[in-house]
Amino acid sequence: MENYRIGIIGYGGFGKFLHHWFDKMENAKVVAIAETGHRTHDIPDCKVYYDWKELLGDPEIDIVSIVTPPGLHAEMACEAMKAGKHVLLEKPVAITEETAEEILKVQQETGKIITVNHMIRYNPIMQKVKELGESGAFGELRHVVVNNYAQDEALPLEHWFWNEEMSGGILVEHGVHFFDIVNSLTRQKFKQVFGTSHHRNSEQRDRVAAMVLYDDGMIGSYYHAFSGPGMFEQTTIQLAYDLARIEIEGWMPLKGKIHAMVNDMTKAEIGELPGWTMQSGESLESSEDSSRPEGWGSSEYSHDTATKVFAGIAYPVDEVMTGTFEIHESKGEVYGKCVQSILNDLIQKIENKDHKLQITIEDGVLALKIALLASE
């Protein structure tokens, strides 16, 4: 097994986190870091550069992991590929559409492999939900609601996060994660994007929202607030399918719940969700429909319990059930395994050009385009 040598540009908290998890892998080792801010103490078995371009000139490095503020991503990614390196690029790919297109151009010219660290795609819960959606177990996805209440205790006024010329703003710096994960769950493409926001003061736009209309009628609602204490940090992703209502908890998803109409086959498929626990189940024939109050009068719709019709689509279901799912590992462990998976995915593509990346540079650019439209 070949051992790929990694160079990390940007050695803040997340750069150190990547170093920790990459060095646990059998086929990768971090051999150099470039610190773009304060000076880092010597790191055992690792070269330290204070100019990122010097790291790119190191012939021992195969893959460059770019973990700097977003405003630096495009230039560094392009220069890395021109220097003959493959690239794992932190999200967002860039902060403007023009610089993102330049990354695409350089990738085509150099043939180097590049992927984007939208690591939520590698989360076991999201992978299974995607698989179930593609199998038809849930029917069509109609509505998505993302609510993200994030802490700002580690983001003082002078932090680059608030400088939109460097970060791109909340929807670009952070919201791209969720535009991308929703894109991965549907074949639909965005059609219209609307956005609004609130400024705490002249320097901090701390609450933002977007609504996205997709080309087959799905609507996505996205809200992000960086304006509270860590103890109130919470992220939920609500997915409304024809046959299921799903709520997923955590920006790095760790658990959730589901209420679904099923048949024997789809019931078995849903049972493959990580840490699945079925809480209740009953036949549709005996289940109570409380959508109309007592005295409303008789309904004229079909009472056939072998099918249910949604938006003109008939589904063969005969049972309704509820349950929960959960990954029984810490957030750090799940997060770490996700970044290992994305690096392994990149390595597979390096070794086999026919391998299909789970997240392509084009996927990252698409999420950025939605974020930019919502930020206008």
Secondary structure, DSSP 8 states (H G I E B T S, - for coil): ---EEEEEE--SHHHHHHHHHHTTSSSEEEEEEE-SSS----BTTBEEESSHHHHHT-TT--EEEE-S-GGGHHHHHHHHHHTT-EEEE-SSS-SSHHHHHHHHHHHHHH---EEE--GGGG-HHHHHHHHHHHHTTT--EEEEEEEEEEE-TT--TTSGGG-HHHH--HHHHTTHHHHHHHHHH-S--EEEEEEEEEESSSS-EEEEEEEEEETTS-EEEEEEEEEE-GGG-EEEEEEEESSEEEEEETTTT-EEEEEEEE-HHHHHHHTTSTT-EEEEEEETTTS---SS-TTS----S---TT-EEETTEEE---EEEEEEEE--S-HHHHHHHHHHHHHHHHHHHHH-TT---SS-HHHHHHHHHHHHHHH-
